[in-house]
Amino acid sequence: MKKLTAFILLALIMVSGFSSGAIVAAQKLNIKITADVFELDGAKKQVVASGNVLMIQDNLKVHGDMAKYDQDVKKIEVTGHVQAVKGDIALTCNRITAFTQEERIFAEGGVKFSFAGIRGESNTANIQLKNQKVVLTGNPKAWRGTDQISGSTITIYLDKKKIVTEGQTQVLLSVDRFK
């Protein structure tokens, strides 16, 4: 199995024609990628890593079957058995799309999320990094211990460790809570 290790933005420097702005960005981000195959497409301004993809930046690790960066729309997409871990935050799903200019991540397909004793499941999750919140939609459920909450939309505020639901809310509380 051929393994390639590269700094993704170093590859983007090659795609973008060695611009000084790309060099500065590469020095700041240092995203290390390991994959079976690594492709650069200068015409499309895309970088694709496939097969056993592992991306590491500081304390963020993302695993998946394929990762694709599109320079024109400033978007990173990771697909296939995706697992992302940063500190005590963990996320698994079928696809993650990170919009780098907006500091927003969209996860879809069998989303499972955990943070500080809070677990969540849904079809989709919109993670807003600046606002420190995760919005679960598509049959969302969340748990804290044995307590469960469900609704049309569940918002988890990471900085406050708070859960808010909207629409068709149902709460199941453990009897032990009232003893």
C-alpha positions as CSV (number, residue, x, y, z in Angstrom):
1,M,0.0,0.0,0.0
2,K,1.5,3.3,-1.1
3,K,1.2,5.9,1.6
4,L,1.6,9.6,0.9
5,T,2.1,12.2,3.6
6,A,1.8,15.9,2.6
7,F,0.7,19.2,3.8
8,I,-2.5,19.9,1.9
9,L,-1.9,23.6,1.5
10,L,1.6,23.0,0.2
11,A,-0.3,21.1,-2.6
12,L,-2.6,24.0,-3.0
13,I,0.4,26.3,-3.5
14,M,1.3,24.1,-6.5
15,V,-2.3,24.3,-7.7
16,S,-2.6,28.1,-7.3
17,G,0.7,28.8,-9.1
18,F,2.9,29.4,-6.0
19,S,1.2,32.6,-4.9
20,S,2.7,34.3,-1.9
21,G,-0.8,34.3,-0.2
22,A,-0.9,30.5,-0.6
23,I,2.5,30.1,1.0
24,V,1.5,32.2,4.0
25,A,-1.7,30.1,4.4
26,A,0.3,26.9,4.2
27,Q,2.6,28.0,6.9
28,K,-0.3,28.9,9.2
29,L,-2.5,25.8,8.8
30,N,-0.2,22.8,8.6
31,I,-2.7,20.2,7.9
32,K,-1.0,16.8,7.6
33,I,-2.7,14.2,5.3
34,T,-2.0,10.6,5.0
35,A,-3.7,8.6,2.2
36,D,-3.2,5.8,-0.3
37,V,-3.6,8.2,-3.2
38,F,-3.1,12.0,-3.5
39,E,-4.2,13.9,-6.6
40,L,-3.7,17.5,-7.6
41,D,-5.8,19.0,-10.4
42,G,-4.5,22.4,-11.3
43,A,-7.2,23.1,-13.9
44,K,-10.0,22.5,-11.4
45,K,-8.0,23.9,-8.4
46,Q,-8.8,20.8,-6.4
47,V,-6.9,18.4,-4.2
48,V,-8.2,14.9,-3.6
49,A,-6.9,12.3,-1.1
50,S,-8.4,8.8,-1.2
51,G,-8.1,5.5,0.6
52,N,-7.5,5.4,4.3
53,V,-7.5,9.2,4.6
54,L,-6.2,10.7,7.9
55,M,-6.1,14.5,8.3
56,I,-4.4,16.0,11.4
57,Q,-4.3,19.7,12.3
58,D,-3.3,20.5,15.9
59,N,-5.6,18.4,18.1
60,L,-8.2,17.7,15.3
61,K,-8.1,14.3,13.6
62,V,-10.4,13.4,10.7
63,H,-10.6,9.9,9.2
64,G,-12.5,9.0,6.0
65,D,-12.4,7.2,2.7
66,M,-11.9,10.3,0.6
67,A,-11.2,14.0,1.2
68,K,-11.5,16.7,-1.5
69,Y,-10.6,20.4,-1.3
70,D,-12.0,22.8,-3.8
71,Q,-10.0,26.1,-3.7
72,D,-12.6,28.1,-5.7
73,V,-15.4,27.6,-3.2
74,K,-13.1,27.2,-0.1
75,K,-14.7,23.9,0.8
76,I,-13.3,20.6,2.2
77,E,-15.5,17.5,1.8
78,V,-14.7,14.2,3.6
79,T,-16.8,11.1,2.7
80,G,-17.1,7.5,3.7
81,H,-17.0,6.3,7.3
82,V,-16.1,9.7,8.6
83,Q,-14.8,10.1,12.1
84,A,-13.7,13.5,13.5
85,V,-12.3,14.0,17.0
86,K,-11.1,17.3,18.5
87,G,-10.5,17.2,22.3
88,D,-13.6,15.8,23.9
89,I,-15.8,16.4,20.8
90,A,-16.4,13.4,18.6
91,L,-18.5,13.1,15.4
92,T,-19.2,10.2,13.1
93,C,-21.2,10.4,9.8
94,N,-21.2,9.5,6.1
95,R,-20.1,13.0,4.9
96,I,-18.7,16.2,6.4
97,T,-18.5,19.4,4.4
98,A,-16.4,22.2,5.9
99,F,-16.9,25.7,4.6
100,T,-13.6,27.3,5.5
101,Q,-14.6,30.9,5.0
102,E,-17.7,30.6,7.1
103,E,-16.2,28.5,9.9
104,R,-19.1,26.1,9.5
105,I,-19.3,22.4,9.1
106,F,-22.2,20.4,7.7
107,A,-22.5,16.7,8.5
108,E,-24.9,14.2,7.0
109,G,-25.9,10.6,7.0
110,G,-26.1,8.7,10.3
111,V,-24.7,11.6,12.4
112,K,-23.5,10.7,15.9
113,F,-22.1,13.5,18.1
114,S,-20.7,13.5,21.6
115,F,-19.3,16.2,23.9
116,A,-19.0,16.6,27.7
117,G,-21.5,13.8,28.6
118,I,-24.0,14.9,25.9
119,R,-24.7,12.5,23.0
120,G,-26.7,13.3,19.9
121,E,-27.9,11.5,16.8
122,S,-29.6,12.8,13.7
123,N,-29.7,12.7,9.9
124,T,-27.8,16.0,9.6
125,A,-25.8,18.4,11.8
126,N,-24.9,22.0,11.2
127,I,-21.8,22.9,13.3
128,Q,-21.2,26.6,13.8
129,L,-17.7,27.0,15.1
130,K,-17.8,30.7,15.9
131,N,-21.1,30.5,17.8
132,Q,-20.1,27.2,19.5
133,K,-23.3,25.4,18.6
134,V,-24.4,22.2,16.9
135,V,-27.9,22.1,15.3
136,L,-29.2,18.6,14.8
137,T,-32.1,18.0,12.3
138,G,-33.7,15.0,10.7
139,N,-35.1,12.8,13.5
140,P,-32.7,14.2,16.1
141,K,-32.3,12.8,19.6
142,A,-30.0,13.8,22.4
143,W,-29.0,12.2,25.7
144,R,-27.4,13.4,28.9
145,G,-26.8,10.3,31.0
146,T,-30.0,8.3,30.8
147,D,-32.2,11.3,30.1
148,Q,-33.4,11.7,26.5
149,I,-34.8,14.5,24.5
150,S,-36.1,14.6,20.9
151,G,-37.7,17.2,18.7
152,S,-37.8,18.6,15.2
153,T,-34.6,20.5,15.8
154,I,-32.1,20.1,18.7
155,T,-29.5,22.8,19.3
156,I,-26.5,22.0,21.5
157,Y,-24.6,25.0,22.9
158,L,-21.1,23.7,23.5
159,D,-19.8,26.6,25.6
160,K,-22.8,26.4,27.9
161,K,-23.3,22.6,27.8
162,K,-27.0,23.4,27.1
163,I,-29.6,21.6,24.9
164,V,-32.6,23.4,23.4
165,T,-35.3,21.7,21.3
166,E,-37.9,23.1,19.0
167,G,-41.0,21.4,17.5
168,Q,-42.6,18.1,18.6
169,T,-40.4,17.9,21.7
170,Q,-40.5,14.8,23.8
171,V,-38.4,14.3,27.0
172,L,-37.8,11.1,28.8
173,L,-36.3,11.6,32.3
174,S,-34.7,8.9,34.4
175,V,-36.7,8.1,37.6
176,D,-33.4,8.2,39.5
177,R,-33.3,12.0,38.9
178,F,-36.2,12.4,41.3
179,K,-35.0,10.2,44.2
